[in-house]
């Protein structure tokens, strides 16, 4: 039976930890896995642009002995030029896996239903599981454990904090979201996470005050105030989030060993200042680097038997 990687929601805590173990082995010595996916081809479908997703999947599959094919919006135009069904049925006969970075989550769900080969969610408006794996891997490297760490997200309720809350709840971390009124996390995501938390011992807190939210944080996480597709809301969002900037003053309210993370791209001077992004608490670039290793582990998990 084929396997997919659509959302952290589908993974057990043990599967997540096993993926980390493999990722760290790959990070330590990539030569051991140079032929792990020899001759395998990964199709990369991009409806949204990306620096890190494109580079890490392209480099990652090559480091594992395979290669990738980049398919731009102009070449496919999912659901318009060609239906998702037709794309799935064509590519399953030509490649061994498909990574999709798109808008509607239903697209990856449909592709999974119709393609007989593994599907990887490279980002949708609902969730970004590849980033979730890299973030948790970074925390694991930093602290040596994952359970009972305090993850604080200073942002709006978008696809970033959805994957963060799912990961935290599955691994037994404590999750806090500080967001202004009107920018809360989707109620459905909170309900799902609370179900995971009941079994892991995780707690979930939704606050307004960012200073209170970071008081016990092991990790302070932020993201851009205005995501792709929200450009018309930029000015409104800047006003709403003005007091939610991750700056030196806010970080000083946290513990001395607290680390700061951001999934990038960062809008320096808005959600995060240069002093924090480049300061001693920052793990922005090690976090981005771990996209490569976490995704290589996912690729091997999905494609090794294909």
MIROTI-209264 format. One record per residue (C-alpha): residue number from 1; x, y, z. Coordinates in steps of 0.1 Angstrom, whole numbers, always signed. Last residue first. Layout:
<atoms>
ATOM   nr   east  north     up
ATOM  NUM      X      Y      Z
...
</atoms>
This chain:
<atoms>
ATOM   nr   east  north     up
ATOM  306    +87    +22    -49
ATOM  305   +101     +6    -18
ATOM  304   +125    +35     -9
ATOM  303   +100    +61    -20
ATOM  302    +80    +71    +11
ATOM  301   +104    +67    +40
ATOM  300   +133    +77    +18
ATOM  299   +116   +109     +8
ATOM  298   +106   +117    +43
ATOM  297   +141   +113    +55
ATOM  296   +153   +135    +27
ATOM  295   +127   +160    +37
ATOM  294   +140   +162    +73
ATOM  293   +175   +166    +61
ATOM  292   +169   +194    +36
ATOM  291   +144   +213    +58
ATOM  290   +171   +212    +85
ATOM  289   +190   +240    +68
ATOM  288   +161   +263    +72
ATOM  287   +161   +257   +110
ATOM  286   +199   +261   +111
ATOM  285   +192   +294    +94
ATOM  284   +165   +308   +116
ATOM  283   +180   +296   +149
ATOM  282   +182   +330   +165
ATOM  281   +188   +335   +203
ATOM  280   +223   +348   +198
ATOM  279   +213   +375   +174
ATOM  278   +208   +377   +136
ATOM  277   +170   +375   +135
ATOM  276   +168   +392   +170
ATOM  275   +188   +423   +162
ATOM  274   +175   +424   +126
ATOM  273   +140   +428   +140
ATOM  272   +111   +403   +136
ATOM  271    +74   +407   +125
ATOM  270    +80   +440   +107
ATOM  269   +116   +453   +107
ATOM  268   +128   +423    +88
ATOM  267   +101   +407    +66
ATOM  266   +112   +371    +70
ATOM  265   +109   +345    +43
ATOM  264   +111   +324    +63
ATOM  263    +99   +296    +88
ATOM  262   +109   +318   +118
ATOM  261   +125   +306   +150
ATOM  260   +138   +321   +182
ATOM  259   +156   +302   +210
ATOM  258   +150   +307   +247
ATOM  257   +181   +301   +269
ATOM  256   +178   +334   +288
ATOM  255   +142   +327   +295
ATOM  254   +116   +351   +280
ATOM  253   +108   +388   +288
ATOM  252   +141   +397   +271
ATOM  251   +128   +383   +239
ATOM  250   +100   +409   +239
ATOM  249   +125   +438   +244
ATOM  248   +149   +424   +218
ATOM  247   +122   +423   +191
ATOM  246    +95   +398   +180
ATOM  245    +69   +422   +168
ATOM  244    +34   +416   +182
ATOM  243    +26   +452   +192
ATOM  242    +23   +463   +156
ATOM  241     +2   +432   +147
ATOM  240    -32   +449   +141
ATOM  239    -17   +479   +124
ATOM  238     +5   +459   +100
ATOM  237    -25   +436    +93
ATOM  236    -47   +464    +81
ATOM  235    -19   +477    +59
ATOM  234    -12   +443    +44
ATOM  233    -48   +432    +38
ATOM  232    -46   +436     +0
ATOM  231    -15   +414     +0
ATOM  230    -33   +384    +16
ATOM  229    -28   +359    -12
ATOM  228     +7   +350     -1
ATOM  227    +11   +357    +37
ATOM  226     +9   +390    +55
ATOM  225    +22   +392    +91
ATOM  224    +52   +371    +82
ATOM  223    +60   +344   +107
ATOM  222    +70   +340   +144
ATOM  221    +82   +314   +168
ATOM  220    +95   +318   +203
ATOM  219   +109   +285   +216
ATOM  218   +116   +276   +252
ATOM  217    +88   +299   +263
ATOM  216    +81   +305   +299
ATOM  215    +73   +343   +298
ATOM  214    +67   +343   +260
ATOM  213    +29   +343   +261
ATOM  212    +27   +369   +289
ATOM  211    +47   +393   +267
ATOM  210    +26   +385   +236
ATOM  209     -7   +394   +254
ATOM  208    -37   +381   +234
ATOM  207    -37   +344   +245
ATOM  206    -46   +310   +233
ATOM  205    -32   +282   +254
ATOM  204    -28   +245   +245
ATOM  203    -15   +218   +268
ATOM  202     +3   +186   +259
ATOM  201     +0   +155   +280
ATOM  200     +3   +132   +250
ATOM  199    -31   +116   +248
ATOM  198    -53   +146   +255
ATOM  197    -30   +167   +234
ATOM  196    -39   +149   +203
ATOM  195    -76   +156   +208
ATOM  194    -68   +192   +217
ATOM  193    -49   +194   +184
ATOM  192    -80   +184   +164
ATOM  191   -102   +209   +183
ATOM  190    -76   +237   +178
ATOM  189    -74   +230   +141
ATOM  188   -112   +230   +137
ATOM  187   -114   +263   +156
ATOM  186    -92   +280   +130
ATOM  185    -64   +299   +148
ATOM  184    -72   +334   +159
ATOM  183    -67   +365   +139
ATOM  182    -98   +385   +148
ATOM  181    -85   +397   +181
ATOM  180    -47   +399   +181
ATOM  179    -26   +368   +183
ATOM  178     -5   +350   +210
ATOM  177     -5   +313   +205
ATOM  176     +8   +289   +232
ATOM  175    +17   +253   +227
ATOM  174    +30   +229   +253
ATOM  173    +50   +199   +240
ATOM  172    +38   +164   +243
ATOM  171    +49   +152   +208
ATOM  170    +15   +149   +192
ATOM  169     +3   +182   +206
ATOM  168    +34   +201   +196
ATOM  167    +33   +187   +161
ATOM  166     -4   +196   +156
ATOM  165     +1   +230   +171
ATOM  164    +31   +238   +148
ATOM  163    +13   +225   +117
ATOM  162    -17   +248   +124
ATOM  161     +7   +276   +135
ATOM  160    +21   +278   +100
ATOM  159    -11   +274    +81
ATOM  158    -24   +306    +96
ATOM  157    -38   +317   +130
ATOM  156    -20   +350   +133
ATOM  155    +14   +355   +149
ATOM  154    +35   +351   +180
ATOM  153    +38   +314   +184
ATOM  152    +51   +301   +217
ATOM  151    +64   +265   +221
ATOM  150    +70   +254   +257
ATOM  149    +89   +221   +259
ATOM  148    +72   +192   +278
ATOM  147    +83   +165   +254
ATOM  146   +109   +173   +227
ATOM  145   +142   +160   +240
ATOM  144   +178   +167   +231
ATOM  143   +172   +205   +236
ATOM  142   +187   +221   +205
ATOM  141   +188   +191   +182
ATOM  140   +153   +181   +191
ATOM  139   +142   +217   +186
ATOM  138   +157   +218   +151
ATOM  137   +140   +184   +143
ATOM  136   +107   +199   +154
ATOM  135   +111   +229   +130
ATOM  134   +123   +207   +101
ATOM  133    +93   +183   +105
ATOM  132    +68   +212   +108
ATOM  131    +83   +228    +77
ATOM  130    +76   +197    +57
ATOM  129    +41   +195    +72
ATOM  128    +29   +228    +58
ATOM  127     -8   +231    +65
ATOM  126    -41   +246    +55
ATOM  125    -33   +270    +27
ATOM  124    -11   +243    +12
ATOM  123    +26   +236    +14
ATOM  122    +50   +210     +1
ATOM  121    +25   +182     +7
ATOM  120    +41   +150     -5
ATOM  119    +23   +124    -27
ATOM  118    +34    +88    -30
ATOM  117    +25    +69    -62
ATOM  116     -9    +54    -73
ATOM  115    -23    +88    -80
ATOM  114    -60    +94    -77
ATOM  113    -67    +97    -40
ATOM  112    -34   +114    -32
ATOM  111    -39   +139    -60
ATOM  110    -73   +147    -46
ATOM  109    -60   +152    -11
ATOM  108    -32   +174    -25
ATOM  107    -57   +195    -43
ATOM  106    -81   +196    -13
ATOM  105    -55   +216     +6
ATOM  104    -62   +246    -16
ATOM  103    -32   +267    -24
ATOM  102     -2   +248    -39
ATOM  101    +32   +233    -33
ATOM  100    +30   +197    -46
ATOM   99    +56   +170    -43
ATOM   98    +50   +139    -65
ATOM   97    +67   +105    -64
ATOM   96    +80    +77    -86
ATOM   95    +78    +94   -120
ATOM   94    +64    +86   -154
ATOM   93    +33    +64   -151
ATOM   92    +21    +81   -119
ATOM   91    +26   +114   -136
ATOM   90     -1   +110   -163
ATOM   89    -28    +96   -140
ATOM   88    -21   +123   -114
ATOM   87    -21   +151   -139
ATOM   86    -54   +138   -154
ATOM   85    -71   +137   -120
ATOM   84    -59   +172   -110
ATOM   83    -75   +185   -142
ATOM   82    -53   +201   -169
ATOM   81    -52   +237   -182
ATOM   80    -76   +247   -154
ATOM   79    -76   +224   -124
ATOM   78    -38   +226   -120
ATOM   77    -21   +252   -142
ATOM   76     +3   +225   -156
ATOM   75    +32   +241   -175
ATOM   74    +25   +277   -166
ATOM   73    +22   +268   -129
ATOM   72    +57   +254   -130
ATOM   71    +68   +217   -132
ATOM   70   +103   +210   -119
ATOM   69   +116   +175   -126
ATOM   68   +137   +159    -99
ATOM   67   +166   +134    -96
ATOM   66   +176   +103    -77
ATOM   65   +208    +92    -59
ATOM   64   +199   +103    -24
ATOM   63   +219   +135    -27
ATOM   62   +199   +143    -59
ATOM   61   +166   +139    -41
ATOM   60   +177   +163    -14
ATOM   59   +192   +190    -38
ATOM   58   +159   +194    -56
ATOM   57   +137   +189    -25
ATOM   56   +158   +214     -5
ATOM   55   +161   +240    -33
ATOM   54   +124   +241    -43
ATOM   53   +111   +241     -7
ATOM   52   +136   +267     +5
ATOM   51   +133   +293    -22
ATOM   50    +96   +291    -29
ATOM   49    +69   +301    -54
ATOM   48    +33   +289    -52
ATOM   47    +16   +267    -78
ATOM   46    +47   +245    -78
ATOM   45    +46   +209    -88
ATOM   44    +79   +190    -82
ATOM   43    +80   +156    -98
ATOM   42   +104   +132    -81
ATOM   41   +123   +106   -101
ATOM   40   +140    +75    -86
ATOM   39   +171    +61   -103
ATOM   38   +190    +56    -71
ATOM   37   +168    +64    -41
ATOM   36   +191    +52    -13
ATOM   35   +222    +55    -35
ATOM   34   +240    +83    -17
ATOM   33   +225    +73    +17
ATOM   32   +258    +64    +35
ATOM   31   +274    +94    +18
ATOM   30   +251   +118    +37
ATOM   29   +270   +114    +69
ATOM   28   +259   +133   +100
ATOM   27   +229   +150    +83
ATOM   26   +217   +116    +70
ATOM   25   +219   +101   +104
ATOM   24   +201   +131   +118
ATOM   23   +173   +127    +93
ATOM   22   +169    +90   +101
ATOM   21   +165    +97   +138
ATOM   20   +141   +125   +130
ATOM   19   +119   +103   +109
ATOM   18   +118    +77   +137
ATOM   17   +107   +105   +160
ATOM   16    +78   +115   +137
ATOM   15    +68    +79   +132
ATOM   14    +68    +74   +170
ATOM   13    +46   +104   +175
ATOM   12    +21    +90   +150
ATOM   11    +16   +106   +116
ATOM   10    -16   +116    +98
ATOM    9    -21   +150   +116
ATOM    8    +14   +158   +105
ATOM    7     -2   +165    +71
ATOM    6     +0   +152    +35
ATOM    5    +29   +128    +35
ATOM    4    +17    +98    +14
ATOM    3    +22    +60    +16
ATOM    2    +14    +34    -10
ATOM    1     +0     +0     +0
</atoms>
